[in-house]
Structures are given as C-alpha cells and as structure tokens.
Amino acid sequence: MAGIAESEPGNDQPERNFGWRDRFVRPQDDPRSDQGFVGERATLVGHLRDQRLTLELKCAGLDAEEMARRTAEPSNLSLLGLVRHLAGVEQYWFRQVMAGQDVPRHYRTDDDPDGDFDGAVGDPEAVAEAWDTWRAEVSFAERFVAGAPHLAISGTDGDEPVELRWVLVHMIEEYARHNGHADFLRERIDGRVGQ
C-alpha cells in the first residue's frame, strides 16, 4: 500500500512517502539476514550484524552535508554524529572493556563528552574518517567475539565484571535505539523511511 502525504504550503520539509520506491533497499536486495539464527552466539552476533547493516542503510546515498545535518533542533543528533558515537561505543565495550586495551576514546574527552555529536561537520573527509573508524571498530569487535571461547568471558566496566553475552545484548539495544533516531533524521533529510 503506497500513499503520499502532500507537504503543507510553506512547509520546507520533504514529502512523507511510503512504498518500496522510498525505502532504503528493496526486500530482495536487503543485505540483512532472514533472522533464522540457531544457538545463542549465532542469534546475538546475527542480530548485532543486522543492526550494524541497518545503520549503513539509513546513511546510504547521502552527501557530507546531509550526514552532518541536525534535523531536529535543538538536538545535536545527526547521522554522522551517530556513526561517530557508535564507533566510540564499539571501541569502549569491545576494545576497552572486553579486551582491556588502554586507548584514548574516539571523538570525546572529559572536556568534551559530546564531541562525537558536536564535532560532526559536513566535510567529506570527516565523513570518510568516521566511517573508517566505525568499520575498524566493528572489525575488531567481530574478531574479538569470533575468538572468544564462550559468551561468559568477562571484561571490566569500571569495577564491575561484565560478560560478553551482556555486551552483545547491550550493543543490540544501543544500535536499535540509535537506528530509531536515524529513522527520523533520514526522513527529515529526504523523506525516505526506514525498515
């Protein structure tokens, strides 16, 4: 069922369109799984992979200015900010907490805790660097999980031990929350709606 809601006169927002032509990807071209996972590890890893792919789909085809656009003023959220933020989240949970690496955080400092969002600027080099950083952190996380002997291995978050299975569930939750934000951000940019 496809329908088009007309823009109101004087409204500079894109039309809200529904139908496969306005979706990020046609069903037959969707790189995400059919979710027929078997076993705990496959289920957690598969759902997290699908959430990561969803982020990429929601950002597909946008230029640097569109990626950095804050479309819900006064919020500092942008699609580029979400990519930068999620690169930092991946880094924190897998590289720092689970692997115990002592590395500086991407994009944020004690003096600028919102640097991942505030520093998201419409520069093609900044966008490329954010995607490279995100992909490197995702790659590290995937290797770490694949090499883990079981999901009960623990890292340390502050003074608290956390199991790898908890981290995977938390990451699915984190992506799902931010992919919801990405739905609204993308719709405000060009009217395309997510799935």
N, C-alpha and C positions, 0 to 999 in steps of 0.2 A: 504494500500500500504506500504510494508516494503522494505527497501533498506539498504544497508550497505556501508558506505564510508570507504574505506581502509585507514589505517594510512600510512602516508608517511614514507619511510625508514629513520631511525634515529630520528623519532619523538616519544617521550616517552609519548605522550598524549593518553588517551584511544580512541578506535574507536568510532565514532559517529554513533549510531544505532537508527533506527526508527522501530517501530512496538510495539504491545502491550506487547511483552515479555520484552521490555526495559522501559516500563512506570512504574511509581511508584505503580500504582494499576490498576487492570483490571476494566473496566466500571461497571461490576456487583458487584464488591467489594468496590466501591468508597463510603466512608462514608459521602461525601458532599451531599448537597441537590440537588433536581432537579430544584431548584430556583422558584418553584411555590408559592411564598410568597404572602400573601394577607394583605394589610394595611401597613402603613408607619413603625410602630415599627417592625413588623414581617420581613419586607423587609430589614431594616437596621441591625437588630440583625442576621437574617439569612445569609446575605452576609458577615458580620463580622465573624460569626462562620465558614463559608466555607473558608474564608481566613486563619483563625487560623488553621483549619484542613489541609489546603494546606501546611503551614509551617511544620507541623508534618510529612506529607507525604514526603516532599522533604528531610527531615533528616532521614527518616526511614532506618534502616539496616546499618547505618554507625558506625564505632568504634570511640573512642575518638580522635585518631589522625586525622581521616578523617574529623570529625566535626570541628576540630580546624585548618585544613589546609587552608592556604591562597593561593588560586589557581590563583589569578590574580595579580601577583606582579606589582607594589609595594603596591597595596592596602592592607589595614589591614582587609578587609572583610573576614569573614569565616562564615560557617553555625552556629557554636557555638556563634560567635560574634553577629549574627543576633538574635539568641534566647535570648541572654543576653540583647541586645539592645531593643528588643520588650518587654521583661519583664519590663524594665525601662520605656518604652513608655506607657505600660498599667498602670503601677504604677502612672506615672505622671498625665495622663489625668483622670483616674477614682478615684484613691485614693487621690491624692493631689488636683487637680483642682476641680473635681466634689464633692468629699466627704469632702474636706477641711482638710484632715489629714496632720499633720506636721511630716513627716517621712523622714529619710535620703534616698537619691536616691540609687538604686541598681547599683553597679559596676562603678559609675562615681562620681567624686568630682570636685570641682573648680580647683584643681591642676591637675587632670587627667580626662578631659572631654571626652576622647576617651577610658576610662577604660573598657567599655563594649566590645569593639573590641580588644584593646591591651592586655587585661587580659585573652583572650580566649585561653587557653592552652589545649593540648591534654592529659588531665588527666581524667580518668573515673569518679573520684569523682567530678571534676569541671563540667563535662558534666551533671551528675546526679543532682548536685546542681542547675545548670542553668535551667534545665527542671522543677525541683521542684519549683523554684522561679517563672518561667513563668506561670506554671499551677496555682500557688496560686494567682497570679495577675489576670489571666484570670477568675478564680473562683470569686474573689472579684468583678471584673467588671460585670460579669454576674449577680451576686446577686444584685449589685447596680442598674443595668438597669432594672431588673425584679421588683425591689421595687419602682422604680421611678413612681410617679403618672401620669406623662406625659413627653413628649420629650422636652418641653420648659423650664424645670427646668434649672437653671443656676448655674455654678460654676465660679470661678475667675481665670483667667490666667494672672498673674501679676496684673494689674489694670483693665483689660478688662473682662467683663462678657462674658461667652460662654454658649450656650445652649447644652444640652445633645445631641440633634439631630446633631449639628455640630460636636461634639466629635465623634459620631458614624461614620459619613461620613469621618471625618479625619482619623479615625482608619482603615477604609476600604482602604482608599488611602495609608496609611502608610504600611499596610500589602501587598497590591498589588505591590507597588514599591519594597519592600524588597523581596517578593516572586519572582519577576523578577530577582533580584540579585541571589537568591537561585537557580533559574533555571541554570544559568551559572556556579555557583560554583559547583553544583552537577554534571553537565555534565563534568566539568574538572576533577572531582574526579573519576568517574567510567563510564562515557559515557551515563548515563541514562538521559533521557529528560523528562521534566515536562509537565503537562497539567493543 
